[in-house]
């Protein structure tokens, strides 16, 4: 489980652990002190923009548990900027963490997923931005569209071995990632920060609210049940009506 330090990732770790799973939480830095004590399982600090970091994540899971039944690729960040001003290093970093990391995790875990007793499962936490675009988010939107293509390919290649692959696509979730982009959105749109939530972030939602991290965790947990086994090669959309327009 990558991006486990907060937000969606932490909610998924807690939910899966509550369902009886043994979960390795992976984030850029391993938690320390009181925060480490709140985690329900082992954790690893790894730079998932590198091949070495993704390999370490898979190897650590196998070392801790002896097998690997599920990979949840969730780590990410956001960068808001017009195309003409979009920082090229941030573009590279976005694609590395949002698209290349899920590919590498799948590649390095593939043999273990093939050996999973009940069929391996791969879940990418994508976004409604895997299905639709927004201005000033060229890197994020491009990477998330790519993740959906990756999931479709993994599903087709994994089917003979019982591996499923899905992309959970939520709208805006109440996370630090969303909160951190408010100032950038205000600058890009030329409005005050107070107006960003209503006039930018919630505008595409038919239902005008943020999704809670626990709701995303519930969907991921459902995908691990027998009923979730029919979902593969597709987006699992939970966008409060965003893409219904």
C-alpha angles and dihedrals in degrees: 000000000000127000089030098150098091146337118025094356095055091046091053092048091052094046096047091046089051088053091055102264123140104229133192111207115211125192137150090268126025111240118255137200119352092357091057090052091057094059115099095218146008121314137200134201111220138156102235092190086076133067090231092055094052092046090050091053093054094042092050092052091051091047093051099042108018091231141042121221101163138029119194112191106198110137116120151121138211135238122190118199141123114265093247091057099033109134109239094214090054089051090054092047093049093053091045095055100031102040113010094046094056089048092050093045090052092046095049094042097043099100091046091049090050089054095048107125095229098031125283121264131207121194125184117195097223122162142232080270087074085068104030138024136234128195120260094025103089095142098044095044093047093049094047092050087052092051090057090053090049092052092051091052093047090051093054094045094043098047096088089057096043095254116147126198128193139170115220106211114194127173118231112333126199097253138129088256091062093042093051094055096056094090092047092048091051091053094045094048096037096236136114121275089243090063097047099083095052101032101037116013100041096033096094093046115094087202105054103224141087120258115242119236089236090061091058090046090053091056093049090049091050091053089060093057126089089257090056092056093089092063112092138133092017145092116259098213121207102159105135090247098311097134094037090084 
